[in-house]
Amino acid sequence: MKKKRENAILMKLIRDGSCTIRQLALLCDVSYKTIQNDIKDINRKLGQNGFACKIVTQSGVGVVLGNTGDECLDEVCALFQDKGEARGEYDKEYESLRIAYWLLLEDYVKMDDICEKLALSRTVTAELLNQSKQLLKAYGIQVASKPYYGLYAKGTESSIRIFLFEHLIRRSGKDVACLLGDSQINPALMEGVVVLIRNHNVSVTDEILEQLLCYVEIMAIRIRKQAHIEAGLVERDVTSFESILSEKIAVTVSYELDTRIEEPEVDWIYRFVVGKLQNKASQDEETDSAVLESVFHAILELCQEKYGYDFSQDIDFYSSLSIHLNALFKRARNNNYSINPMIDEMKTYSLLAYDIAFDLSLLINDRLGVCLPDDEISYLAIYLHLAIERKKRNIVPKRLLVVCPTGRGMSELIGYHIKKQFGEYISELKTCGYYELDHVDYSQYDYLFTLKPLERTVPLPVIEFALDESSIKSAKRKVLGKHDKLPLLCMTPQELFFPDIKAADKPDALRQIIERVGKAVKLKESFYESVMEREKIVATELPNGFAFPHPLGTDMAECSFFSISVLSNPIRWKHRKIQIVLLTYVKGKVTSDLEQFYESFATLVSNKEYAVSLIENPTYEKLVEVAREISRLIH
């Protein structure tokens, strides 16, 4: 972590020239004092490795990387790149998880032993232990103590295994080895399962195979501790491909552990396999076809009526999503959902698709009587994102005629610049001189571009431009129906920017923000309750300190809006600390303007430096500056 911070500090100074220590503290999510110490360590390491440059303070500017001279900055950066070294300082979340694993994998754990293993004080360890208890409590697992023995965890075996599995698969191989410690199973078992999968005509992605191996390893670890799964977790179709495969995996585990595997353990494997592994020979087989058709029809209707997207003719969308839904129904019946390690990326990269997917999940929940988790919602978003992108590609390419007053060389240069900006949006580009316009067949073109005003009338829309990137980008927006206004602020007047929210927690923050929004926009009385209801289903926190709450219901406000609130201090949303709250409400179908808004939104929340700049300087002027920079990036 320390090396990552040092690298981030250097990259920021090399790119931007200067910044304040407070900005660096916000960027790295550490204290002001920590950054000061990091700068001292960076300067010490630079000197030890023969570099003359160093980080210095400049009055009225902040800190800068000075004395760079002729030094190779790539070599400077390489010195601080994180190459997987051991953690420099303790990570509270990770250390809390380590304690939870010790409680689950060992019979008893004494407080003094935890302090010694972590090399931390008893006070700090007690704080971490409390966090561990909260992690376990979310899975129905309690921490108790027995005099003279120590602490231990108690809960149903299925809850313990699910906890171990869901937290393990989101970690790196190095973390997995550390968390499991001496409990790890002989690699021969994993190799045996892989061979079994390859020899039985099984269709499975690398990601699911890795998860299966983790799932089986946790099962084997628990069986070795004489901890057996409870009976009656699933109803297994013993004639199915999934059941036969589960039995064979159980035999492999039995052989490697030299112990008998009972039927409930086969059920436990079956619970994972159903809806995730397929027999290649029967890959297209569908179950619940009536329910599937009903759900898919409702999905198409929702996308059309609420968002304005007609996917009824998109064969790729129908075929790929139908296969996914068929497997999802199987997983839902067995309450064993897929884990998406890229969930944060999916949310930030395509918020529009994720929002549609959330609405679809409510529809599926209602039809099937289930509650889809955030991971499954993010998987649905992938198919929606692809369908939306295919819609964008259906834009009819434009045919451009460019009037160039000079020779062939300049014509080719102009053509190059226009093609670079328009890309696939143009099907033909022809340049001609002013005096050639009398002989042009205008029916072959859609727009005429000119470097200087025309002194004649032509039967085409005329767009004047200059030979620079911003001018050509502006011309592109006119041709494609995009406006020069800033998409991020299309629903954010100054009265919806709140730079001074002082809140104790999430409900307090949302109450204050909604009260302020209500002074500028007419809201339904139940707006706050609707937002909180949505938060209960899936928390709207994102990486980089952002949250994007919005109501669950429809007709909750008189118009669409996007409010931006900067909190005086970060608050815990669910798992993450949040300091910028983006309360959003979209009313009506998605238009091209809204598509650009969502694209701008994704750019905003994916870059922590935007959060840092707004927290450091919470003004509407800074927001406009950020919005302008985002607009330049996406157009």
Residue, then its C-alpha position, 0 to 999 in steps of 0.5 A: m500500500k505504501k509503495k502504491r501511495e508513493n507511486a501515486i504521489l510521483m505520478k500526480l506531480i509529474r503529470d500536473g506539476s504541482c499540488t497541495i499535500r491535502q490533495l494528495a491526502l484525499l487522493c490516497d485516502v490517508s492523513y496529512k501527516t502520512i503524506q508528509n512522511d511519505i514525501k520524506d521517504i520518497n526523497r530519501k529513496l531518490g537520494q539513495n538511488g542516485f537521483a538528484c530530483k526531490i519533492v520540495t515545497q513552493s510557497g503559494v503552490g504546494v509541493v513540486l518535483g524539483n531538480t529533474g534536470d536530464e533525469c529519466l522520469d520513467e526510471v524514477c517511477a520504476l523505483f516506486q512501482d508496486k511489484g507485489e511486495a509485502r504490505g507496508e502497513y496494515d489494511k484494516e479491512y484485510e486484517s479484520l478478514r484475517i481474524a474472521y478466517w482464524l475464528l472459522l478455521e481454528d477451534y479456538v483463538k486467544m486474543d493475545d495470539i491475535c495481537e502477536k500474529l498481527a504485531l498490533s496493540r491490544t487496543v487496535t486488535a480489539e477494534l479489528l476484532n469488532q469489525s470481524k464480528q460485524l463481517l461474520k454477523a452479516y452471514g448469521i455467524q456469532v463470535a463467542s468465548k469459552p473460559y481458558y480456551g478463547l474465542y470461537a465462531k458458531g453458525t450453520e455450516s452452510s453459512i460458514r462455507i458461504f462466508l469463506f467462499e465469497h470473501l476468498i474469491r475476491r482476493s488475490g492468490k497471495d491473499v488466499a494463501c495467507l488467509l487459508g494458511d496451513s488449512q490449504i488442501n493438497p493441489a492434487l485435489m484441484e488438479g483432479v477436479v480440473v481433469l474431471i471437468r476436461n474429460h466430461n465434455v463440460s462447458v465452463t468459463d475460466e472464471i467459473l472454474e476458478q470459483l469451483l476449485c475454491y468452492v471445492e477446496i473450502m468444502a474439503i477443508r471443512i470436511r477435514k475438520q469434521a464439519h459436515i454440511e446440513a441435509g436438505l439444502v437443495e432438491r437434487d435431480v439425480t438423473s441430471f448432468e449436474s447431479i452426475l458431475s457433482e457425484k464424480i467431484a465428490v468421489t475425487v474429494s473422497y479419494e484425496l481426503d481418504t474419507r467417505i463423502e455423504e449425500p448432503e455434501v454431493d448436494w452442496i457441490y450440486r448447489f454450485v454446479v447448477g446454472k454455472l456448468q453446462n454439458k456441451a452436448s445439451q447446451d441449448e436445452e432450456t428449462d422453464s421455457a414458459v416463464l422465460e418467454s414471459v420474463f423476456h417479454a416483460i423485459l422488452e416492454l420495460c426497456q421500451e416503455k421506461y427507457g425508450y430502447d426497442f430491443s425486439q429486433d436485436i437477435d444477439f440480445y435475445s439469444s445471449l440474454s435468454i441463455h443467461l436467464n435460463a441459467l440464472f433461473k437454475r441458480a435462483r432456485n438453489n440460492n447459489y448466485s454467481i459472483n462478479p469480480m468486476i462488479d465495480e467496473m461494470k457499475t462505473y463503466s455503464l451506469l445506464a445499463y446497470d440502472i436498467a438491469f436493476d429495474l429488470s432484477l425487480l421484475i425477475n424478483d417479482r416473477l420468481g419470488v427471489c431477490l437477486p444480489d448485486d453481482e447478478i444485477s451487474y451480469l445482466a447489465i453486461y448484456l444491456h450495455l452491449a445492446i445499447e452499444r449496438k443501437k449506437r452503431n446503427i447511426v446512419p453514416k454521413r456523406l461529407l463534402v469539404v470545400c478546400p480553397t488550396g491545393r491537394g496537400m491541404s485537402e488531404l490534411i483536412g480529410y485526415h483530421i475530419k476522418k480522425q474525429f468522425g471515424e465510423y460516422i462517415s461513409e464518404l468524404k470528398t474535397c473540392g475547390y470553391y469553383e468546382l461547386d457548380h459541377v457537384d451532384y449535391s444529392q450524393y452528400d449530406y453536409l458541406f464543410t467549409l473553411k471560410p464563409l460561402e458566398r453562394t447558396v447550396p442545397l445542403p446544410v453548411i458547417e463552417f470550421a477551422l483546422d483545429e481539433s476543437s472546431i472539428k469536434s464542434a462540427k461533429r457534434k452538430v452533424l450527429g445532433k450533439h450539443d455544445k453544452l456540458p452533458l454532465l450539467c444538463m440537469t444540474p443548475q447551480e441551486l442543485f450543487f450543495p458544497d457544505i453537507k454536514a452529516a452523521d450517517k447515510p440517512d442523515a445525509l440523504r434527508q438533508i440533501i432531499e430537503r434541499v433538492g425539494k426547495a428547487v424541484k417539486l418532489k413526491e412526499s415519499f421521495y426519501e422513503s423510496v430512496m431508502e427502500r432502494e438502498k436496502i435492496v442494493a447500496t449505491e456506493l461506488p469506488n473513489g468516494f462517490a454514491f449515486p442514490h435515487p428513488l425506487g418508484t416512478d413519478m417521484a419528481e416533476c422533472s429529471f435532476f442531478s444534484i451533487s453534494v460534497l460532504s464536510n467529512p466522509i461517512r460510511w455508506k455500507h462498506r465504503k467511505i463516501q464524501i460525494v453524493l450524486l442524488t439522481y432522478v431521471k424521468g422519461k425515456v433515455t434520449s441522446d442527451l441522457e446517453q451523453f449524461y450517463e457517459s459523462f457520469a461514468t467518466l466522473v465516478s471512475n476518476k478519483e482525482y475528480a472527487v479530490s478536486l471537488i472535495e478540495n474546492p467545493t464550488y460550482e465553478k470547479l464543478v463546471e471546470v470538471a464537467r468541461e474537462i469530461s466533455r472534452l474527453i468523451h467528444 
